[in-house]
């Protein structure tokens, strides 16, 4: 089983914006900038967003997603299956992690979290320990 190495963990702790790619109903990619956090214990990537967003609707209809971050020549893409969670505990945990990597998120009564179970990792920063 893939486990992140120290370089990967550092890269996913540094402040970088990411792109989340979901599929529209017609099969074309929907790519949007997002803030994301990586949970090495659960092998989850979390993205906070509004429940009415296109990315949420796409992830519910087709849970296969990819998330990428780039910093010069360093890049990392994770692919996996997305689940949209609305329960307060899941959203609060995602907000906590987001605040550690970026800043405290603004208030949003419609907030949900897209949790991506990592299935595949690629990039120049993708090593295993």
HUGISUL-V896350 format. One record per residue. N is the residue number from 1. RES is the residue in one small letter. SS is DSSP state (A for helix, B for strand, O for the rest). OMEGA is omega as a letter, one per 20 degrees, with the letter a starting at -180 (NA if undefined). D_CENTER is the distance of its C-alpha to the mean C-alpha in Angstrom with 1 decimal. Layout:
[[N & RES & SS & OMEGA & D_CENTER] [N & RES & SS & OMEGA & D_CENTER]]
This chain:
[[1 & x & O & r & 19.7] [2 & x & O & r & 17.3] [3 & x & O & a & 16.8] [4 & x & B & r & 15.2] [5 & x & O & a & 18.1] [6 & x & A & r & 18.7] [7 & x & A & r & 17.9] [8 & x & A & a & 14.4] [9 & x & A & r & 13.9] [10 & x & A & a & 15.6] [11 & x & A & a & 13.6] [12 & x & O & r & 10.3] [13 & x & O & r & 12.5] [14 & x & O & a & 14.1] [15 & x & O & r & 13.3] [16 & x & O & r & 11.8] [17 & x & O & a & 10.2] [18 & x & B & r & 7.8] [19 & x & B & r & 8.5] [20 & x & B & r & 7.0] [21 & x & B & r & 9.9] [22 & x & B & r & 11.4] [23 & x & B & r & 15.1] [24 & x & O & a & 17.8] [25 & x & O & r & 20.7] [26 & x & O & r & 22.8] [27 & x & O & a & 20.4] [28 & x & O & a & 19.5] [29 & x & B & r & 16.1] [30 & x & B & a & 14.4] [31 & x & B & a & 12.5] [32 & x & B & r & 11.4] [33 & x & B & r & 10.4] [34 & x & B & r & 7.8] [35 & x & O & a & 7.3] [36 & x & O & r & 4.4] [37 & x & B & a & 6.0] [38 & x & B & r & 7.0] [39 & x & B & a & 9.8] [40 & x & O & a & 12.5] [41 & x & O & a & 14.8] [42 & x & O & a & 12.9] [43 & x & O & r & 10.8] [44 & x & B & r & 7.7] [45 & x & B & a & 4.1] [46 & x & B & r & 4.4] [47 & x & B & r & 4.6] [48 & x & B & a & 8.4] [49 & x & B & r & 10.7] [50 & x & B & a & 14.2] [51 & x & O & a & 15.3] [52 & x & O & a & 17.4] [53 & x & O & r & 14.8] [54 & x & A & a & 15.1] [55 & x & A & r & 11.4] [56 & x & A & r & 12.1] [57 & x & A & r & 15.5] [58 & x & A & a & 14.3] [59 & x & A & r & 11.8] [60 & x & A & a & 14.8] [61 & x & A & a & 17.2] [62 & x & O & a & 15.5] [63 & x & O & r & 12.6] [64 & x & B & a & 12.2] [65 & x & B & r & 9.2] [66 & x & B & r & 8.2] [67 & x & B & a & 5.9] [68 & x & B & r & 8.4] [69 & x & B & a & 9.8] [70 & x & B & r & 13.6] [71 & x & B & a & 16.3] [72 & x & O & r & 19.7] [73 & x & O & r & 20.3] [74 & x & B & r & 17.4] [75 & x & B & r & 14.3] [76 & x & B & r & 11.7] [77 & x & B & r & 9.9] [78 & x & B & r & 8.3] [79 & x & B & r & 9.4] [80 & x & B & a & 9.6] [81 & x & B & a & 10.6] [82 & x & B & r & 8.9] [83 & x & B & r & 10.9] [84 & x & B & a & 11.5] [85 & x & B & a & 13.0] [86 & x & O & a & 15.6] [87 & x & O & a & 17.5] [88 & x & A & a & 18.2] [89 & x & A & r & 17.5] [90 & x & A & r & 13.9] [91 & x & A & r & 13.3] [92 & x & A & r & 15.4] [93 & x & A & r & 13.5] [94 & x & A & r & 10.2] [95 & x & A & r & 12.5] [96 & x & A & a & 14.2] [97 & x & A & r & 11.5] [98 & x & A & a & 10.5] [99 & x & A & r & 14.3] [100 & x & A & a & 14.6] [101 & x & A & a & 12.4] [102 & x & O & r & 13.4] [103 & x & O & r & 16.0] [104 & x & O & a & 16.8] [105 & x & O & r & 15.3] [106 & x & O & r & 18.1] [107 & x & O & r & 19.5] [108 & x & O & a & 18.3] [109 & x & O & a & 20.2] [110 & x & O & a & 18.1] [111 & x & B & r & 14.7] [112 & x & B & r & 12.6] [113 & x & B & r & 9.3] [114 & x & B & r & 7.1] [115 & x & B & a & 6.8] [116 & x & B & r & 6.1] [117 & x & B & a & 9.2] [118 & x & B & r & 9.3] [119 & x & B & a & 12.6] [120 & x & B & r & 13.0] [121 & x & B & r & 12.5] [122 & x & B & r & 14.5] [123 & x & B & r & 15.5] [124 & x & O & r & 18.0] [125 & x & O & a & 15.8] [126 & x & O & a & 15.2] [127 & x & O & r & 18.2] [128 & x & B & r & 19.1] [129 & x & O & NA & 21.4]]
